[in-house]
Amino acid sequence: MVWYAGREARPDVHPRVTMQILRHSQIAVTMNIYSEASAEATETALKRLGEQFI
């Protein structure tokens, strides 16, 4: 299942779906183990946020 979780930690798969498949009792477990914010994703999110205020 680790292979599945690693592949599924992406924007088009909701974290709760991965949580249920892996049978984690808390979303924090799934998020702490299988999620990571890349520098590129962080930069993109910040640009989008900034555009909302312009």
Secondary structure, DSSP 8 states (H G I E B T S, - for coil): -HHHHHHH-STTS-HHHHHHHHT-SSHHHHHHHH----HHHHHHHHHHHHHHT-
